[in-house]
């Protein structure tokens, strides 16, 4: 019979020590279930009044204001909306946690054509045309439509996790906002910057309104091209700004040839521009080629005739000759620009239906080039900005500009012979395509022998960004804000805006050059629209003088009415109620155009930032897509500079467009639209937020299944790290903490890393480097924690006595790490970090979003220690690289089976490595260092010079509890299968268990 000691030893060897290990324990699930969990957090935040509590906590702090660019209240949100709002939310939350009062007030743009169009369709379904609907009823329907979509979009925005004053947003259609917009407009009137002019503007026949550049997008369009002969008539005796050219007789019998892609503008032609510095020649046609009819195959003569004498820029002659099927020619003589000065031509349609009986002067124009066309520019001052400028510069008046096209893009009686022809089709399946106007003009030119050639050209052409239909340039009376008229201070609005641009910080920096170039070259601000749904231009104009009425008493009555009843008051109130006793109603025209909606949104700073006590003016930041350099950024800039002399923002951040995975623009027709709602239903909003934060907003960005998959993978790794930390801290209390000075070097090194990262995170958020913040924190979790620190310390965490200083230090550091990572990523992963916070602090009625970024303790920083451990980690990488090969070749299983020989050439590095328990750091059972380069067969890494490793297996016995191969296994008779450390831990465990029992 064996004695008692042998019996205990046998029992110790056979015992299962699993219950003596201190394994992580947490209810935090491995599977996130974000689509189900996130709505629960939204409900909780609403129930606990998170937004209200944020404002209460922030009371008294410095304000930080990101002013929301208002999305349009029309339709469901797309991925661009999601990206934009998430970026804004990251900034607001980060500023709040950095110690600011960062209130976010969302807003909506509610007026304008898209809503008006949809409402028109709804009335059409009821059998009612817009013209049959009273204005008041129509505007009420527009307001109701906008209200409906505000509610829809508000819910969708909140689902992204965006925190803000959703119950009190600003909307441009509120009575307060409409009154403020009117007040802002009247300030421009008072400064004498508003005027009416009949300039050519971009006009949408489909929408029957003028459009600003910000409402235009460019698409490819196939246009007819024509070369037209203008017969020389001689010296221009009616030209006021130049003298008749007596040498014009030299060119009599010749024709000046123009080229255009808009044949429909020929009836509006009133001049031809030439380049004063170009070289021209007089060419005589001596031979032509036959033209084959593509339909019949019949050969025909071209429109060019033998004997034609044509004036064309020398550089372009051969191109024109090829287009006109001219086979041979003689260059008769030079045509110097001075020969063209004062010359006039007959209109090519002279005599057509008794019209066009005027001569067409030749005018100098610096905009004329010989890069394409003929070197002559057909000039219709009612249909182009440069045409108009050349016409006015020659001393001619607006009164001489014909209005050949009406609001529907149809020819008027000022285009004799073409009345009613459509430039753009408005109805039917071909709506938005070219109408019959071009072909009618071309047929008439052929009949008059004026057409030299025709063709087709695919080119970039302006389209309405709403209707997607082509626009035209059309001269029509419109209201403008002058950019170059000096104000009382002597500075023009353009000058003030350019100075404000220079004073603004732009992220990325190239945004400054982009908006500056746009402001430098833009025409006067076209602010009138011929629609119904919007804020009116509250103007009275004297019927005889055309002067705008400027009367403070009238303005006060207008503002009072709009404040009480909204903009509808302008349309519903009789004029005499505004004019009062000092002005006769019959003397004044009441303007009923509405303001450009960009003026609405450009005024948001006035009725949101300035009027809310919880905000401030100017804003710290405006953030929108890069297209807003010509949109909201610019309209806000001009509005504020015109009324306050500076920009309404201190900084501007712009982001690119969201494209599909292949870099293509998303469209339903391509079937490549990624819907944010679909992404959230499958993965959750935090995945969208990670995608947004990890993308480079300075350029266009992409999204698709593979890209979303990368965000999902990163999220899973991050979640696993956080889950491990939560489990490792089960039962942890602050009583376990020990002073930093008493901690092992490894813990002090990790605290230094945390302190350094804290600085990087704060600085990254401050400079809007969200990608950098995400990448650094993610890498810290994946590389510094999961693959290094936590991997090393799991042995101590599982196997050390609970009261051991090493384990206590590790848990204290893990507590710090979990706290800091949760705070650092709270602005990005708003739902997951809240879940982590609640798991760590289950009894607290709190939220991570109510917290601030916690400052690092000064004692954590230790640059010398960091330099030491940087070198130790480099040597460790060589060891782990060598062991990875051993595992792959199945020569070892776990790294604890190894006891590598490590050769170090640098004595200082060897000293550093031997000053720590390198086997613990490398997660091996032993590590033997030797001075020198090591044998040739040793494993090396190119990036770590002077370190070589020979893997070898550990020779000691294996501890069945910690799995280390230790020489002291069996030293404790009661636990013959354990090493000394584990035997001590088990004894403590058993004693504690007995005491509890």
Secondary structure, DSSP 4 states (H G I P E B T S, - for coil): ---HHHHHHHHHHH--GGGGS--------SS--HHHHHHHHHHHHHHTTHHHHHHHHHTTSPB--EEPPPEESSS---HHHHHHHHHHHHHHHHHHHTT-B-----EEE--SHHHHHHHHHHHHHTT--GGGS-HHHHHHHHHHHHHHHHHHHHHHHHHTT--S-GGG-EETTSHHHHHHHHHHHHHHHHTT-EEEE--EEEEETTTTEEE-GGGEEEEEEEEEEEEEEEEEEEE-TT-SSS---GGGGGGTT-EEEEEES-GGGGGG--EEEE-TT--EEEEEEEEE-EEE-TTT--EEE-S--TT-EEEEEGGGHHHHHHHTTEEEEEEEEEE-HHHHTTEEEE-TTTTGGG---SEEEEEE-TT--SSSTTSEEEE-TTS-HHHHHHHHHTT--GGGS---B-TTSBB-TTSTT-TT-BSB--SSTTTTSB-SHHHHHHHHHHHTT-EEEEEEEEEEEEEETTT--B-EEEE--EEEE-SSS--TTS--HHHHHHHHHHTSEEESTHHHHHHHHHHHH--SEE-EES-SSS-B---EEETTT-PBP--HHHHHHHHHHHHHH-THHHHHS-HHHHHGGGS-GGGEEEP--EE-HHHHHHTHIIIIITT-TTS-SSBSEEEEEGGGGTTHHHHHHHHHHHHHSS-SBSEEEEE--EE-TTSPBP-TTTT----HHHHHHHT-HHHHHHHHHHS-TTS-EE-SHHHHHHHHHHHHHHHHHHHHHHHHTTT--GGG---GGGS-HHHHHHHHHHHHHHHHHHHHHHTT-HHHHHHHHHHIIIIIIIIIIHHHHHHHHHHS-TT-HHHHHHHHHHHHHHHHHHHHHHTTSHHHHHHHHHHHSTT----GGGS-PPPPPGGG--HHHHHHHHHHHHHHHHHHHHHHHHHHTTS-SSGGGBEEEEEES-HHHHHHHHTS-HHHHHTSSEEEEEESS--TTSEEETTEEEEEEE--B--SEEPTTT--EETTTT-SGGGTTS-HHHHHHHHHHHHHHHHH-
